[in-house]
Amino acid sequence: MGSSSLFLFFSSALLPYLCLSGPITIQTIKQPFTASHFQYIDQSGVFLISSNGNFTASISNFEENSPYYFCITHVLSHAIIWIANRNHPISDSDKLYLTSNGLSINTTDNSSNTSVAWSTQGLNSSSQVSAMRLQDSGNLVLLDRNNVSLWGSFDHPTDTIVMGQSLAVGTSVDCYTADNDRSDGDYRLVVTAGDAVLQWNRMSYWKLSAEPKGSQDSMVPVSFLALNDTGLFLLGSDRSTVVIKLTLGPANFRVAKLGFDGKFRVSKFVDKNWVQEFVSPDDECKIPLICNKIGLCTSGRCSCPPNFHGDPLSKSGCTPTDASLALPSGCIDRKESNSSVFYVNLGSESDYFANEFMAPAKRDISLLACQDLCTRNCSCLGIFYGNSSASCYLLENPLGSIMGSSISDRKRLGYMKTIVVSSRANKLNEAKGFPIVGLILLPSSGVLLIIIVVLGFIFWRRNRLYRTAKSKLGRGDSSSSELEIISVPGLPVRFNYEDLVSATESFSTQIGSGGFGTVYRGTLPDKSVVAVKKITNVGWEPRPAYFPLHALEMHEKKRYSELADSRLERRVTNEEVEKLVKVALCCLHEDPMLRPAMVSVVSMLEGASPVTEPRQESLNFLRFYGRRFSEASRIEGSNERNEFGFSSSDKLMSCMSAQQLSGPR
């Protein structure tokens, strides 16, 4: 009774194929054998079926007027579980050959030239193939005359893993390029000695061990990945020790597939429908190319990052907002090595998919040093800098999408490397062969000339005002309209210089001195006796000092608050002054290569990036200039005092500002 039921089951499964004209073979085909879609056109290219009727081998196409492939198909679900010639499709007349050397597909072009589109390479030359068998699991194997397997399709997967199939360490599953293009795509699932990881262009973006639905049972090395009726497993070398498992419900037929969208899915076929059991990554923004190159993905939506514009999903993609900047081509264009480099900030809420899965290029490094590391590497297209860890991550070709995030504690800052270009300068250079040095020196010389003229005018203006003031002091000139003050009742009486000279009899009776002048006795016209103080050390100008050196000395002593203008009246904190001083000192580094770019200066002042510590060895030149300045100031001050008749004891007082002079004492 049991054998009759089994016969009826197989008969019903095979009936659709046996009723068609053409020799469909069950389970095993011996060599030599030849097949083409045209030969089996009445069977839709099917020429072999497994003994349980669940799987077929055929030369088929998937759309009308599309190329043909040698493939294995699950009968009930019509799911294609394996394709031989995915990168080299053929025509309906091209043939599949089974010989003692294995399987091969030959294709003929319009000129009748024949070439091999695909073959089972790597077979033992000492063993000859006797037959081809399609097992009940869907595995297509080549057997020798002793029925020993020489080759199997399960060992060479395409984009799908089926129940009963296991992948050894080093084996990969590659996605399709697109739904209508079965060639190898950019995403792949790779089995490693410690995990199963998803990669895009060999950069990881997901791993099974980090999956919340998975669990780790052992720390032994991984040898196999297996899919069965209870879930997905990473197994040890004995095929029984579970290292990592993803437990799923029971299923009669289950597949794991890597889609061309970069997602890894596990599904089961139930009641003529596919039921998805697992998918990862579940966050769209963790897919490396979800928004194309440099596109910013935020909550599944694509846009361009800050300082970039365009449509990320278009062919042109995102480009720098500043038209004078362009994205580098990597090491393709060697002319770029001589171009100026500028780093564009990607904003504080961004990250790159690969940063969580790769070690930084360098640790314990400053942001500027990280940028310099990228500048000296033509293959580097950008950086991410870890604030807390001082780690430097380099971005290289190919570039993927940028992950946007509202997470406030994100520790990495992103910068895209750009090349400073000038189309106009390039055109002139190409048309006239004008030297690049000339293009640089001419504008620089013009700017320098303007600066000299402006400084000369300022010096002339100050000198004129200075001499005018000096003349007025000597003459006692009070007739100028700028000194006329309207007398207002209730205010102190104003005296001009002539009145005071007359009252003091030309300052003849000295009764005291100090406080920047001498006090004389005087008598007013109304016989009132008064004391008149004649100011001698006016000191309009502030104390001569070389402020950069003063700032450096205060930085070394950590006395930043003393550098703040007293008029700010505690409106700035010591930390704010410290940040400004450090940034300013970094901009004074003697070596221009150590000075931060303007974008870095702005970033540090805004608090978007950490403040770089000034390098003491690059600031020692300030001490030399400071000493030279001080000596020149002393000589100049001495000359001025002699001209005005000041004594050496008035040295400090004569250099004080008007504000200091009039301050509380």
BELRAFEN-V420092 format. One record per residue. N is the residue number from 1. RES is the residue in one letter. PHI is phi as a letter, one per 20 degrees, with the letter a starting at -180 (NA if undefined). D_LAST is the distance of its C-alpha to the last C-alpha in whole Angstrom. Layout:
BEGIN
n=<N;N>
res=<RES;RES>
phi=<PHI;PHI>
d_last=<D_LAST;D_LAST>
END
This chain:
BEGIN
n=<1;2;3;4;5;6;7;8;9;10;11;12;13;14;15;16;17;18;19;20;21;22;23;24;25;26;27;28;29;30;31;32;33;34;35;36;37;38;39;40;41;42;43;44;45;46;47;48;49;50;51;52;53;54;55;56;57;58;59;60;61;62;63;64;65;66;67;68;69;70;71;72;73;74;75;76;77;78;79;80;81;82;83;84;85;86;87;88;89;90;91;92;93;94;95;96;97;98;99;100;101;102;103;104;105;106;107;108;109;110;111;112;113;114;115;116;117;118;119;120;121;122;123;124;125;126;127;128;129;130;131;132;133;134;135;136;137;138;139;140;141;142;143;144;145;146;147;148;149;150;151;152;153;154;155;156;157;158;159;160;161;162;163;164;165;166;167;168;169;170;171;172;173;174;175;176;177;178;179;180;181;182;183;184;185;186;187;188;189;190;191;192;193;194;195;196;197;198;199;200;201;202;203;204;205;206;207;208;209;210;211;212;213;214;215;216;217;218;219;220;221;222;223;224;225;226;227;228;229;230;231;232;233;234;235;236;237;238;239;240;241;242;243;244;245;246;247;248;249;250;251;252;253;254;255;256;257;258;259;260;261;262;263;264;265;266;267;268;269;270;271;272;273;274;275;276;277;278;279;280;281;282;283;284;285;286;287;288;289;290;291;292;293;294;295;296;297;298;299;300;301;302;303;304;305;306;307;308;309;310;311;312;313;314;315;316;317;318;319;320;321;322;323;324;325;326;327;328;329;330;331;332;333;334;335;336;337;338;339;340;341;342;343;344;345;346;347;348;349;350;351;352;353;354;355;356;357;358;359;360;361;362;363;364;365;366;367;368;369;370;371;372;373;374;375;376;377;378;379;380;381;382;383;384;385;386;387;388;389;390;391;392;393;394;395;396;397;398;399;400;401;402;403;404;405;406;407;408;409;410;411;412;413;414;415;416;417;418;419;420;421;422;423;424;425;426;427;428;429;430;431;432;433;434;435;436;437;438;439;440;441;442;443;444;445;446;447;448;449;450;451;452;453;454;455;456;457;458;459;460;461;462;463;464;465;466;467;468;469;470;471;472;473;474;475;476;477;478;479;480;481;482;483;484;485;486;487;488;489;490;491;492;493;494;495;496;497;498;499;500;501;502;503;504;505;506;507;508;509;510;511;512;513;514;515;516;517;518;519;520;521;522;523;524;525;526;527;528;529;530;531;532;533;534;535;536;537;538;539;540;541;542;543;544;545;546;547;548;549;550;551;552;553;554;555;556;557;558;559;560;561;562;563;564;565;566;567;568;569;570;571;572;573;574;575;576;577;578;579;580;581;582;583;584;585;586;587;588;589;590;591;592;593;594;595;596;597;598;599;600;601;602;603;604;605;606;607;608;609;610;611;612;613;614;615;616;617;618;619;620;621;622;623;624;625;626;627;628;629;630;631;632;633;634;635;636;637;638;639;640;641;642;643;644;645;646;647;648;649;650;651;652;653;654;655;656;657;658;659;660;661;662;663;664;665>
res=<M;G;S;S;S;L;F;L;F;F;S;S;A;L;L;P;Y;L;C;L;S;G;P;I;T;I;Q;T;I;K;Q;P;F;T;A;S;H;F;Q;Y;I;D;Q;S;G;V;F;L;I;S;S;N;G;N;F;T;A;S;I;S;N;F;E;E;N;S;P;Y;Y;F;C;I;T;H;V;L;S;H;A;I;I;W;I;A;N;R;N;H;P;I;S;D;S;D;K;L;Y;L;T;S;N;G;L;S;I;N;T;T;D;N;S;S;N;T;S;V;A;W;S;T;Q;G;L;N;S;S;S;Q;V;S;A;M;R;L;Q;D;S;G;N;L;V;L;L;D;R;N;N;V;S;L;W;G;S;F;D;H;P;T;D;T;I;V;M;G;Q;S;L;A;V;G;T;S;V;D;C;Y;T;A;D;N;D;R;S;D;G;D;Y;R;L;V;V;T;A;G;D;A;V;L;Q;W;N;R;M;S;Y;W;K;L;S;A;E;P;K;G;S;Q;D;S;M;V;P;V;S;F;L;A;L;N;D;T;G;L;F;L;L;G;S;D;R;S;T;V;V;I;K;L;T;L;G;P;A;N;F;R;V;A;K;L;G;F;D;G;K;F;R;V;S;K;F;V;D;K;N;W;V;Q;E;F;V;S;P;D;D;E;C;K;I;P;L;I;C;N;K;I;G;L;C;T;S;G;R;C;S;C;P;P;N;F;H;G;D;P;L;S;K;S;G;C;T;P;T;D;A;S;L;A;L;P;S;G;C;I;D;R;K;E;S;N;S;S;V;F;Y;V;N;L;G;S;E;S;D;Y;F;A;N;E;F;M;A;P;A;K;R;D;I;S;L;L;A;C;Q;D;L;C;T;R;N;C;S;C;L;G;I;F;Y;G;N;S;S;A;S;C;Y;L;L;E;N;P;L;G;S;I;M;G;S;S;I;S;D;R;K;R;L;G;Y;M;K;T;I;V;V;S;S;R;A;N;K;L;N;E;A;K;G;F;P;I;V;G;L;I;L;L;P;S;S;G;V;L;L;I;I;I;V;V;L;G;F;I;F;W;R;R;N;R;L;Y;R;T;A;K;S;K;L;G;R;G;D;S;S;S;S;E;L;E;I;I;S;V;P;G;L;P;V;R;F;N;Y;E;D;L;V;S;A;T;E;S;F;S;T;Q;I;G;S;G;G;F;G;T;V;Y;R;G;T;L;P;D;K;S;V;V;A;V;K;K;I;T;N;V;G;W;E;P;R;P;A;Y;F;P;L;H;A;L;E;M;H;E;K;K;R;Y;S;E;L;A;D;S;R;L;E;R;R;V;T;N;E;E;V;E;K;L;V;K;V;A;L;C;C;L;H;E;D;P;M;L;R;P;A;M;V;S;V;V;S;M;L;E;G;A;S;P;V;T;E;P;R;Q;E;S;L;N;F;L;R;F;Y;G;R;R;F;S;E;A;S;R;I;E;G;S;N;E;R;N;E;F;G;F;S;S;S;D;K;L;M;S;C;M;S;A;Q;Q;L;S;G;P;R>
phi=<NA;f;f;f;f;f;f;f;f;f;f;f;f;e;g;f;e;f;f;e;f;o;e;f;e;e;m;c;c;e;e;e;b;c;b;b;f;f;f;d;f;f;d;l;n;f;c;b;c;f;f;e;m;e;c;c;d;b;d;c;d;d;b;f;m;d;f;d;c;e;b;d;c;e;f;f;e;m;f;e;e;a;c;f;d;f;e;c;f;c;e;f;e;f;d;e;d;d;c;f;e;p;e;b;c;d;c;d;e;f;e;m;e;d;b;e;e;a;b;e;e;n;f;f;f;e;d;d;f;d;b;d;c;d;f;f;e;n;e;e;c;d;d;e;f;e;m;e;f;d;a;b;f;f;e;c;f;d;d;c;d;d;g;n;e;c;d;f;g;n;e;c;d;d;f;f;f;b;f;d;c;e;f;g;e;e;e;b;d;d;e;d;f;c;a;d;c;e;c;c;l;m;d;f;c;a;b;f;f;e;f;g;f;e;b;d;d;b;d;f;f;e;d;b;d;c;c;c;f;d;q;d;c;d;d;f;f;e;m;c;f;e;e;c;c;c;f;c;f;f;b;e;b;c;c;d;c;e;f;f;e;n;e;d;c;d;c;c;d;c;l;m;c;e;d;f;d;b;b;b;f;e;e;g;f;e;f;g;d;f;d;m;f;m;f;e;d;c;l;n;d;d;b;e;f;g;m;c;b;o;d;f;e;e;f;f;m;e;c;g;f;f;f;e;d;b;f;f;e;n;e;f;e;f;f;f;f;e;e;f;d;c;d;e;f;e;n;e;d;b;b;c;g;e;f;f;d;c;f;f;f;b;d;l;c;f;f;f;f;f;f;f;f;f;f;e;d;f;e;e;d;r;c;c;d;e;f;f;e;l;d;d;d;d;d;c;f;e;e;d;e;e;e;e;b;e;f;f;e;f;d;d;d;d;c;e;f;c;d;f;c;b;f;f;f;f;f;f;f;f;f;d;m;f;f;f;f;f;f;e;f;f;f;f;f;f;f;f;f;f;f;f;f;f;f;f;f;f;f;f;f;f;f;f;f;f;f;f;f;f;f;f;f;f;e;m;f;c;e;f;f;f;d;f;c;f;f;d;g;n;e;g;f;d;d;e;f;f;f;f;f;f;f;e;l;m;l;e;d;e;d;r;b;o;m;m;r;d;d;c;e;b;c;e;g;e;m;f;e;c;d;d;d;d;f;d;e;f;m;f;e;f;f;f;a;e;g;g;f;f;f;f;f;f;f;f;e;m;d;f;f;f;e;f;f;f;f;f;l;m;e;c;e;f;f;f;f;g;f;f;f;f;f;f;f;f;f;d;g;f;e;g;f;e;f;f;f;f;f;f;f;f;f;f;f;e;n;f;c;f;f;f;f;f;e;f;f;e;d;f;f;f;f;f;f;f;f;f;f;f;f;f;f;f;f;f;f;f;f;f;f;f;f;e;n;e;e;f;f;e;g;f;f;f;e;e;f;f;f;f;f;e;f;f;c>
d_last=<121;118;119;120;117;115;118;117;113;113;116;114;111;112;115;112;113;116;117;116;118;117;117;114;114;113;110;111;112;114;114;114;113;112;110;108;107;110;113;111;110;112;110;107;107;107;110;109;108;107;110;108;108;104;103;104;104;104;103;102;99;97;97;99;100;97;98;99;98;100;99;99;99;99;102;101;97;98;95;95;94;95;95;96;96;92;91;94;96;100;102;105;108;106;107;106;108;109;111;111;108;106;104;103;103;104;103;105;103;105;106;108;106;105;102;101;99;98;100;100;98;98;101;103;106;108;108;110;109;112;111;108;107;105;104;104;100;100;100;102;103;105;108;110;114;113;111;108;104;103;101;99;97;95;93;92;91;89;87;89;90;93;94;95;93;91;89;88;85;84;86;84;85;84;83;85;83;84;87;89;88;89;88;85;82;78;78;80;80;80;82;80;80;77;77;78;76;76;75;74;74;74;71;71;70;72;73;76;74;71;73;73;76;77;77;78;80;80;78;81;81;83;86;87;86;89;89;92;93;90;87;85;85;84;86;86;89;92;91;91;88;85;82;80;82;82;84;86;89;92;94;97;95;92;90;86;85;83;82;81;78;77;77;80;82;85;87;91;94;95;98;98;94;91;88;85;84;81;79;75;73;72;69;70;67;68;70;69;71;70;68;69;67;63;64;62;64;62;64;67;66;66;63;61;58;54;54;58;60;64;67;67;71;72;73;70;68;64;62;58;57;55;58;57;58;61;62;63;67;67;68;71;69;68;66;64;63;61;59;56;55;53;53;53;51;54;51;50;53;56;58;61;65;65;62;63;66;65;63;60;60;57;55;52;51;48;48;48;50;53;53;53;56;58;57;59;62;64;66;62;62;59;57;55;53;52;49;49;52;50;54;55;58;60;62;65;68;70;67;67;65;62;62;59;58;55;55;51;51;53;52;53;52;54;54;57;57;58;59;57;59;60;63;63;62;65;67;66;66;70;71;70;69;66;64;61;59;59;58;55;54;55;52;50;50;50;46;45;46;44;41;41;42;39;37;38;37;34;33;35;33;30;31;32;29;27;30;30;26;27;29;28;25;28;30;27;29;29;32;32;32;29;27;29;27;30;29;28;29;26;23;22;24;24;25;26;26;29;28;25;28;30;28;27;30;29;26;28;26;23;21;18;16;12;10;12;15;17;18;21;23;25;28;29;32;32;31;28;26;22;20;19;17;18;16;18;16;16;17;18;19;18;18;22;23;27;26;29;29;25;27;30;28;26;29;31;28;28;25;25;22;20;22;21;19;16;17;20;18;21;24;25;27;27;30;30;28;30;33;32;31;34;36;34;35;38;38;37;40;42;45;46;48;45;43;44;46;44;46;44;41;41;43;40;38;40;40;44;44;42;40;41;39;38;40;38;41;41;37;37;38;34;33;35;34;30;31;33;30;27;30;30;27;26;29;28;25;26;29;26;24;27;28;25;25;22;22;22;19;17;19;16;13;16;17;14;14;13;12;9;9;8;6;4;0>
END
